[in-house]
C-alpha cells in the first residue's frame, strides 16, 4: 500500500473469540509508539450478531482515553486531520480476527508423512486449526474417509499430492472421496465450500472435472513441485484470500469490517506468525514464540529462516486444562508444586478451572498450581511443534561421515535449542504473571534452553495487531514491537551436562559496563543464580565449565560473550541438562523451595 510511508496514526483491532482489543499507534518524532488501548467483549454471537459493535466499543474507549475523535457515528474517520484538526481521525484502520472459532481447515495429501505433512505445515502457517489430515495411506477405508469429510464441516479444504509430472491416480482418488462426501461448510449453507488444489499440475484438469461444480475450487502452484522443495507461500496466500472472501463474509458483521479496513483482515495466528518472521529476518536470529491461551497453545519458530507454526488445539489454561492433565499425567504436574497436596484435591482444582474459565488464582497455592500446569502445557506444545517443524521427509540427502555421527538425516526437527537466540512468550499466564521472573522460570523449566538464550514476553498481547501492520508499514510494526510490545526478561545461561548436586558446575565472571564492580562466582550443580542486569544493559560473561560440562563451545571449553539484561536479569541455570528433578518427594520439595528463594519467585511464600 502506498499509504504506508505517510502514516501518522493507526488504529488496529484484534477480534478474539471473547475480547476485541484495540490499540492506537502514533508517530512520535521519527518513531512509532503504541499510545492508547481499549477493549470490549466480542459481539459475534447473539444478541448482537455483529462483530463491528465490539470493534466500535473498543475504539470508543481509545477515543475517551486519548481525546482524539476517531468515530463518526458508526464510521471510522479517515484520514486524520479532517477539517484541519490534527486530533480528528486516523490514517488507517486494520484488523485481525479469530472470532467465531478462527479458521478451521481439513488438509489432504497422498503420503501422510510427505505431501500430507507439507499441506499441514502450509495450513498451520496460514493461521488455521487443522481438524484432520487425510492421506491415501492413512489406514482408513474409503467409506471412513468419506464419512469423516462429511461430518467435520471445515471452513476450507487444502488438497495436495504428487510432485509435478508424477502419477495422478492417488490425488484424483482423494478428490473423488471429497466429491462423494459433498461436504458442507461450517458457516452458511448457501455457498460452496472453498477448496484449494495445490498438487501435481498434471492432475489439474481431472480435479476441475471432479470438484469444479461441487466446491468453490481454486487452483494454485504445487506445494511439493519436486521432492526436495516445499513451496508453501502461494497456497498460504490463497488461504488468506479465501478466508476473507468466503469464511469472514459469512460471519455476522464482517462485510462492514472488511469495508472499513485499509488492509486485508488476517487470522490472528497468521498475524502473530508474520511479526515473528519479520523480527527474525530483521535481526538475523533463530526464535521460538508461544501463545498459550485458554483453549489452545500456538508455537511459532524461525530456524535458519524457515518459519513453522503448530497449534496444540487440546492444550490450554482454562477450557482445555483437563486435557493437559490427561496428556501429561498427574505426577508431571505435581513435580513442579512446592508443597504436598492430595491427588484428589489437585484434580478438583483443575476441574474447577475448566468449568469457570475466567477465574484467576486467589491464593498463592492456586497460583503455584496454575503455573505448574502451564509448564506442562508449554513443554507438551513444544514437543508437538518439534515433530512438525522438520526437514522434508522422503528426500535422500548426501551424508558425510560427520553427519552420520551427528545422526541428522532428513525429517529431523529444525528446532535446535543450542542455536536458539530468543524465546518470546505471550498469553495470559505469561503476559500477566504477578512477577516477571515467574514468566521467565516457567519458560526455562518447560523449554530447557541450552547455552545462552534471551527471553521476552509480549506486554499486552499486541503481536496480532503488529503482524497485520507489518504488511502496511514495516517500520511502524518493528518500532512498536521493540519499544512497547516486547518486555525483555533477560538472558538464561544453561550449561549442558549433569553432575552430583553441590559439585562445581561452572565458574563465571561478569564484567559490567559503567563502573560496576565485576562479579566472580562458582555455581554448583542443582542451583540457580540470578544476577540483576537492567533493560538495555550489557555485560561480558566468561564461563569456565567443569570437565563434563558444555556451555556451548564443547565439553570443558571456556567461552566469553556479551549478554543482555532485562527486567529480571541474567539467570545461571546449573540444574543440568536434560533437567532432572529429585525423585524423592521431600528432596524435590526442598529443591523447588531453594530455587524459588534464589529467584525471590514468590516473595510472600512462607516456605
C-alpha positions in Angstrom: 0.0 0.0 0.0 1.3 3.4 -1.0 -0.1 4.9 2.2 2.5 3.1 4.3 5.1 5.9 4.1 2.8 8.7 5.2 1.0 7.0 8.1 1.0 9.1 11.3 -1.9 7.5 13.3 -3.1 3.9 13.1 -5.9 2.1 14.9 -5.8 -1.7 15.0 -8.1 -4.3 16.4 -7.9 -8.0 17.1 -11.3 -9.6 17.3 -10.7 -12.6 19.6 -13.2 -15.2 20.5 -14.1 -13.5 23.8 -12.5 -10.0 23.7 -11.9 -7.4 21.0 -8.7 -5.5 21.7 -8.0 -2.1 20.1 -4.7 -0.1 20.1 -3.7 3.3 18.8 -0.3 3.8 17.3 1.1 7.3 16.7 4.2 8.6 15.1 6.2 10.5 17.8 9.1 12.3 16.3 10.8 9.7 14.0 9.5 6.6 15.7 6.1 4.9 16.1 4.7 4.3 19.6 1.7 2.5 20.9 -0.1 5.2 22.9 -3.6 4.1 24.0 -5.6 0.8 24.2 -9.2 -0.2 24.7 -11.1 -3.5 24.9 -14.6 -4.7 24.8 -16.5 -8.0 24.6 -16.6 -9.5 21.1 -20.1 -9.3 19.6 -20.2 -12.2 17.0 -22.9 -14.2 18.9 -26.5 -13.4 19.8 -27.9 -10.9 20.8 -25.7 -8.6 18.7 -24.6 -10.9 15.9 -22.5 -8.1 14.5 -18.7 -8.1 15.1 -18.5 -4.3 14.4 -20.3 -3.5 17.7 -17.4 -4.8 19.8 -14.9 -3.0 17.5 -16.8 0.3 17.9 -16.9 -0.2 21.7 -13.2 -0.9 21.9 -12.3 2.1 19.7 -14.7 4.3 21.8 -12.6 3.5 24.8 -9.5 4.7 23.0 -11.3 7.9 22.0 -12.2 8.6 25.6 -8.6 8.0 26.9 -6.8 9.8 24.1 -9.1 12.8 23.5 -8.9 12.0 19.7 -12.2 11.9 17.7 -12.0 8.6 15.7 -15.6 7.7 15.2 -18.4 9.5 13.3 -21.4 7.5 14.4 -20.7 4.0 13.0 -17.9 5.0 10.8 -14.1 5.4 11.4 -12.9 8.8 10.3 -10.0 8.5 7.8 -7.6 10.0 7.0 -6.6 12.1 10.1 -6.8 15.8 10.3 -10.3 16.3 8.8 -11.3 19.9 9.0 -7.8 20.9 9.8 -8.0 19.5 13.3 -5.0 17.1 14.0 -7.0 15.5 16.8 -9.6 14.1 14.4 -9.5 10.7 12.6 -6.8 8.2 11.9 -4.8 7.4 8.7 -5.7 3.7 8.5 -7.8 1.1 10.3 -6.5 -2.6 10.3 -7.7 -5.7 12.0 -7.1 -9.4 12.7 -9.7 -11.9 13.8 -10.1 -15.3 15.4 -13.8 -14.7 16.4 -16.2 -17.4 15.6 -13.6 -20.1 16.3 -10.9 -18.9 13.9 -10.2 -20.7 10.6 -10.8 -24.4 10.7 -9.4 -26.5 7.9 -9.0 -30.0 6.7 -6.0 -30.9 4.6 -5.5 -33.9 2.3 -2.3 -35.3 0.7 -1.2 -38.5 -0.9 1.5 -39.7 1.5 0.8 -38.7 5.1 4.4 -38.0 6.0 5.2 -36.1 2.8 2.5 -34.1 0.9 0.1 -34.6 3.9 2.6 -33.0 6.2 3.5 -30.2 3.8 -0.2 -29.4 3.5 -0.5 -29.4 7.3 2.5 -27.0 7.6 1.0 -24.7 5.0 -2.4 -24.5 6.7 -0.9 -24.0 10.1 1.4 -21.3 8.8 -1.7 -19.5 7.4 -3.3 -19.4 10.8 -5.6 -22.3 10.6 -6.5 -25.0 13.1 -6.1 -28.3 11.2 -9.1 -30.6 12.1 -7.7 -33.6 10.3 -5.1 -34.8 7.8 -6.4 -37.2 5.2 -4.0 -39.3 3.1 -4.2 -42.2 0.7 -2.1 -44.2 3.2 -3.6 -43.1 6.5 -5.1 -46.6 7.1 -8.7 -45.5 6.8 -11.1 -47.3 4.4 -12.7 -45.3 1.6 -16.1 -45.1 3.4 -14.4 -44.0 6.6 -12.6 -41.2 4.7 -15.9 -40.1 3.1 -17.8 -40.1 6.4 -15.0 -38.1 8.1 -15.1 -35.4 5.4 -18.9 -35.2 5.7 -19.0 -35.0 9.5 -16.2 -32.5 10.0 -17.7 -29.4 8.3 -14.4 -27.4 7.9 -14.3 -23.8 6.6 -11.9 -24.9 3.8 -10.1 -27.9 2.4 -6.5 -27.9 1.1 -5.8 -30.8 -1.3 -2.3 -31.6 -2.3 -0.4 -34.6 -3.7 2.2 -35.8 -6.1 5.2 -34.0 -7.5 4.8 -32.2 -10.8 4.7 -34.7 -13.7 4.4 -37.7 -11.3 1.5 -40.1 -11.0 -2.0 -38.6 -10.8 -4.1 -41.6 -9.7 -3.8 -41.1 -5.9 -4.6 -37.4 -5.8 -7.6 -38.0 -8.2 -8.8 -40.7 -5.8 -8.6 -38.2 -2.9 -10.7 -35.7 -4.9 -13.3 -38.4 -5.6 -13.7 -39.1 -1.9 -14.2 -35.4 -1.3 -16.8 -35.2 -4.1 -18.6 -38.3 -2.8 -18.8 -36.7 0.7 -20.2 -33.4 -0.8 -19.0 -31.5 2.3 -21.0 -28.5 3.6 -19.2 -25.5 5.1 -19.4 -24.7 8.9 -20.8 -21.2 8.4 -23.6 -20.6 6.0 -25.3 -23.2 3.9 -25.8 -21.1 0.9 -22.3 -21.2 -0.6 -19.9 -23.9 -1.8 -17.1 -25.0 0.4 -13.7 -23.3 -0.7 -11.2 -25.9 -1.8 -7.6 -25.2 -2.8 -5.9 -27.6 -5.1 -2.1 -27.4 -4.7 -0.9 -30.7 -6.1 0.6 -32.2 -9.2 -0.2 -29.9 -12.1 -0.8 -32.8 -14.5 -4.0 -33.6 -12.5 -5.5 -30.1 -12.6 -7.9 -30.9 -15.4 -9.2 -34.1 -13.7 -9.5 -32.2 -10.4 -11.6 -29.5 -12.1 -13.9 -32.1 -13.6 -14.5 -33.8 -10.3 -14.6 -30.9 -7.9 -15.3 -27.8 -10.1 -19.1 -27.9 -9.6 -19.2 -29.3 -6.0 -16.8 -26.8 -4.4 -15.6 -23.3 -4.8 -12.3 -24.6 -6.4 -9.1 -22.5 -6.5 -6.0 -24.0 -8.2 -2.6 -22.8 -7.2 1.1 -23.9 -7.5 2.1 -27.4 -6.2 3.2 -27.5 -2.5 5.9 -30.1 -3.4 6.8 -29.4 -7.0 9.8 -31.7 -6.5 10.6 -33.9 -3.5 13.5 -31.7 -2.4 11.5 -28.4 -2.2 8.4 -27.1 -0.4 6.6 -24.2 -2.0 4.1 -23.1 0.7 3.7 -19.3 0.0 1.3 -19.4 -2.9 -1.1 -21.7 -1.1 -0.8 -19.7 2.1 -1.7 -16.5 0.3 -4.7 -18.2 -1.3 -5.9 -19.4 2.2 -5.8 -15.8 3.4 -7.8 -14.6 0.3 -10.4 -17.3 0.7 -10.6 -16.7 4.4 -11.7 -13.1 3.7 -13.9 -13.9 0.7 -15.8 -16.9 2.0 -15.3 -17.5 5.7 -15.3 -14.0 7.0 -18.0 -12.9 4.6 -20.4 -15.4 6.3 -19.7 -14.3 9.8 -22.1 -11.6 11.2 -21.0 -8.0 10.5 -17.7 -8.9 8.8 -18.7 -7.3 5.4 -18.8 -3.9 7.1 -15.5 -4.6 8.9 -13.8 -5.6 5.6 -15.0 -2.3 4.0 -13.6 -0.2 6.9 -10.2 -1.9 6.9 -7.3 -0.4 4.9 -5.6 -3.8 4.6 -6.9 -7.4 4.3 -8.2 -8.8 7.6 -5.9 -11.7 8.8 -6.5 -14.7 11.0 -4.9 -13.8 14.4 -2.3 -16.6 14.5 -1.2 -15.8 10.9 -0.6 -12.2 12.0 1.4 -13.3 15.1 3.5 -15.6 12.9 4.1 -12.8 10.5 5.6 -10.4 13.1 7.8 -13.3 14.4 9.1 -13.9 10.9 9.6 -10.2 10.3 11.6 -9.8 13.6 13.7 -13.0 13.0 14.6 -11.8 9.5 15.3 -8.2 10.5 17.6 -9.2 13.4 19.0 -12.3 11.7 18.1 -14.6 14.7 16.5 -18.0 15.4 13.5 -17.7 17.6 10.7 -19.7 19.3 7.4 -17.9 20.2 4.5 -19.3 22.1 1.0 -18.0 22.7 -0.7 -20.0 25.4 -4.5 -19.4 25.6 -7.5 -20.8 27.3 -8.2 -23.4 24.7 -5.2 -23.8 22.5 -1.4 -23.2 22.6 0.3 -22.0 19.4 4.0 -22.4 18.9 6.0 -20.5 16.3 9.6 -21.0 15.3 12.0 -19.5 12.8 15.2 -21.5 12.4 17.6 -20.8 9.5 15.0 -18.5 8.0 12.4 -21.3 7.9 9.1 -20.4 9.6 6.8 -23.0 11.2 3.7 -22.8 13.3 1.8 -25.5 15.2 -1.4 -25.5 17.1 -1.9 -27.8 20.1 -5.7 -27.5 20.0 -6.1 -29.5 23.1 -3.7 -27.7 25.4 -4.8 -24.6 27.2 -5.2 -23.0 30.6 -9.0 -22.9 31.0 -11.2 -24.7 28.6 -8.6 -27.3 27.8 -6.9 -27.5 31.2 -8.2 -31.1 31.9 -6.6 -32.2 28.6 -3.2 -31.0 29.9 -3.7 -33.3 32.9 -4.8 -36.2 30.8 -1.8 -35.9 28.4 1.0 -35.3 30.9 -0.2 -37.3 33.9 -0.6 -36.1 37.5 3.0 -36.8 38.5 4.4 -34.5 35.9 2.3 -31.6 37.2 2.9 -32.5 40.9 6.7 -32.4 40.3 6.5 -28.6 40.0 4.4 -27.9 43.0 6.5 -26.9 46.1 4.2 -28.4 48.7 2.4 -31.7 49.5 -1.1 -31.9 48.0 -3.7 -34.6 47.9 -4.2 -36.0 44.4 -8.0 -35.7 44.6 -7.7 -32.1 45.7 -5.5 -31.2 42.7 -7.9 -32.9 40.3 -10.8 -30.9 41.8 -8.9 -27.6 41.4 -8.2 -28.4 37.8 -11.8 -29.3 37.1 -13.0 -26.0 38.8 -10.8 -24.0 36.4 -12.3 -25.8 33.4 -15.9 -25.0 34.4 -15.1 -21.4 35.5 -12.5 -20.5 32.8 -12.4 -16.7 33.6 -11.4 -17.1 37.3 -7.9 -16.0 38.4 -5.9 -17.6 41.3 -7.0 -16.2 44.7 -4.3 -17.8 46.8 -0.5 -18.5 46.4 -1.2 -22.2 46.4 -3.6 -21.8 43.4 -1.1 -19.6 41.6 1.7 -22.2 42.0 -0.6 -25.0 40.8 -1.7 -23.0 37.8 1.9 -22.1 36.9 2.9 -25.8 37.3 0.2 -26.8 34.8 1.4 -24.1 32.4 4.9 -25.6 32.5 3.5 -28.9 31.3 1.2 -27.3 28.6 4.2 -25.4 27.3 6.5 -28.4 27.4 4.0 -30.6 25.5 3.2 -28.0 22.9 6.9 -27.6 22.1 7.1 -31.4 21.8 4.2 -31.3 19.2 5.9 -28.4 17.4 9.3 -30.3 17.1 7.6 -33.2 15.3 6.1 -31.0 12.6 8.9 -28.4 12.2 11.1 -30.9 10.4 13.2 -31.2 7.3 11.5 -32.7 4.3 10.7 -36.4 4.6 11.2 -38.7 1.6 14.4 -36.8 0.5 17.6 -38.7 0.0 20.3 -36.4 1.3 24.0 -36.9 0.8 25.6 -37.5 4.1 29.2 -37.1 5.1 30.9 -39.1 7.9 30.4 -36.2 10.4 26.6 -36.2 9.6 26.4 -39.9 10.3 27.9 -39.3 13.8 25.5 -36.4 14.4 22.6 -38.6 13.1 20.9 -35.7 11.4 19.1 -37.3 8.4 16.2 -35.9 6.5 13.0 -35.4 8.5 14.8 -34.4 11.7 13.4 -31.4 13.6 14.7 -27.9 12.7 14.3 -26.8 16.3 17.9 -26.7 17.6 17.9 -25.4 21.2 21.6 -24.7 21.1 21.2 -22.4 18.1 18.2 -20.6 19.6 18.6 -16.9 20.2 15.3 -15.8 21.6 12.2 -17.2 23.3 9.0 -15.0 23.2 6.1 -15.8 25.4 2.6 -14.5 25.3 -0.9 -15.4 26.5 -2.4 -14.6 29.9 -0.4 -16.9 32.1 2.9 -15.5 30.7 2.0 -11.9 29.9 0.1 -11.3 33.2 2.1 -13.3 35.7 2.3 -11.3 39.0 6.1 -11.2 38.7 8.1 -11.2 35.5 10.6 -13.7 37.0 7.8 -16.3 37.2 7.2 -16.0 33.4 10.9 -16.4 32.8 11.2 -19.5 35.0 8.1 -21.1 33.5 9.6 -20.9 30.1 13.0 -22.1 31.2 11.6 -25.1 33.1 9.3 -26.0 30.2 11.7 -25.5 27.3 15.1 -26.3 28.9 17.1 -23.8 26.8 20.7 -24.8 26.2 23.8 -22.5 26.3 22.9 -18.8 26.1 19.3 -17.7 25.3 17.4 -14.5 25.6 13.8 -14.5 26.9 11.0 -11.9 26.5 7.2 -11.6 26.9 4.6 -9.7 25.0 3.4 -7.0 27.4 -0.3 -6.8 26.5 -0.6 -9.2 23.6 -0.4 -6.8 20.6 1.6 -9.1 18.3 -1.5 -9.8 16.1 -2.0 -6.0 15.5 1.7 -5.6 14.7 1.7 -8.6 12.3 -1.0 -7.1 10.1 0.6 -3.7 10.4 3.9 -5.1 9.1 2.1 -5.7 5.7 1.3 -2.0 5.5 4.3 -0.3 7.2 7.2 -2.5 8.4 8.9 0.3 10.3 5.8 1.1 12.4 5.4 -2.6 13.3 9.0 -3.1 14.3 9.3 0.2 16.2 6.3 -0.7 18.4 7.4 -4.3 18.7 10.8 -3.4 20.1 9.7 -0.4 22.2 6.2 -1.2 23.5 5.3 -4.8 22.8 8.4 -6.8 24.0 9.4 -6.8 27.6 12.9 -8.3 27.7 13.2 -10.5 30.7 17.0 -11.2 30.4 19.3 -14.0 29.4 19.4 -17.6 30.6 22.7 -19.4 30.6 22.3 -23.2 30.9 25.3 -25.5 30.9 24.7 -28.9 29.2 25.6 -32.0 31.2 24.9 -33.4 34.6 26.7 -33.9 37.9 26.2 -34.5 41.5 24.2 -31.8 43.3 26.6 -29.5 45.2 29.6 -30.2 43.0 31.2 -27.5 40.8 29.3 -26.9 37.5 30.7 -23.7 36.1 32.7 -20.7 37.2 31.6 -17.4 35.8 32.8 -13.8 35.8 30.7 -10.9 34.7 32.4 -7.6 33.6 29.8 -4.8 33.6 29.8 -1.6 31.7 29.8 1.8 33.5 32.0 1.2 36.5 30.1 -1.5 38.4 32.5 -3.9 40.2 32.9 -7.2 38.3 31.4 -10.3 39.7 33.1 -13.7 40.0 31.4 -16.9 41.4 31.3 -20.6 41.1 27.8 -22.2 40.6 27.2 -25.7 41.8 25.0 -28.4 40.2 21.4 -28.2 41.3 21.4 -24.5 41.8 20.0 -21.3 40.2 21.8 -17.9 40.4 20.2 -14.6 39.4 22.3 -11.6 38.7 20.5 -8.3 38.2 21.3 -6.6 34.8 18.8 -4.0 33.7 17.0 -3.4 30.4 19.3 -2.1 27.7 22.4 -3.0 29.8 25.1 -5.3 28.5 27.9 -7.3 30.3 30.6 -9.6 29.2 30.5 -13.0 30.7 33.3 -15.5 30.9 32.3 -19.1 31.6 34.7 -21.9 32.7 32.8 -25.2 32.9 33.9 -28.3 34.7 35.3 -31.2 32.5 32.0 -32.9 31.7 30.0 -29.7 31.1 29.4 -27.8 27.8 28.4 -24.2 27.8 28.1 -24.1 24.0 31.7 -24.3 22.9 32.3 -28.0 23.6 32.8 -30.1 26.8 35.1 -28.4 29.3 35.8 -25.5 26.9 35.7 -21.9 28.2 33.6 -19.3 26.5 33.3 -15.5 26.5 30.4 -13.5 25.1 28.2 -10.5 25.6 24.9 -10.9 27.4 21.9 -8.5 27.5 19.9 -7.7 30.6 16.2 -7.2 31.1 13.6 -6.7 33.8 14.7 -10.0 35.5 18.4 -10.1 34.7 20.9 -12.9 33.9 19.9 -16.4 35.1 22.5 -19.1 35.5 20.8 -22.4 35.5 23.1 -25.1 36.8 20.4 -27.7 37.3 21.9 -29.8 34.5 20.6 -30.7 31.0 18.5 -32.6 30.5 16.8 -31.1 33.6 16.2 -33.8 36.3 14.2 -33.1 39.4 14.9 -35.2 42.5 12.7 -38.3 42.5 12.3 -38.5 46.3 9.4 -36.3 47.4 10.9 -34.4 50.3 14.2 -33.7 48.4 12.2 -32.4 45.4 10.2 -30.0 47.5 13.4 -28.8 49.2 15.0 -28.3 45.8 12.0 -26.3 44.5 11.9 -24.1 47.6 15.6 -23.4 47.2 15.1 -22.4 43.6 12.2 -20.2 44.4 14.1 -18.5 47.2 17.2 -17.9 45.0 15.0 -16.0 42.5 12.6 -14.5 45.0 9.9 -16.1 42.9 7.1 -15.9 45.4 8.1 -13.3 47.9 5.0 -13.9 50.1 5.7 -17.6 50.4 6.3 -18.7 54.0 8.2 -21.7 52.6 
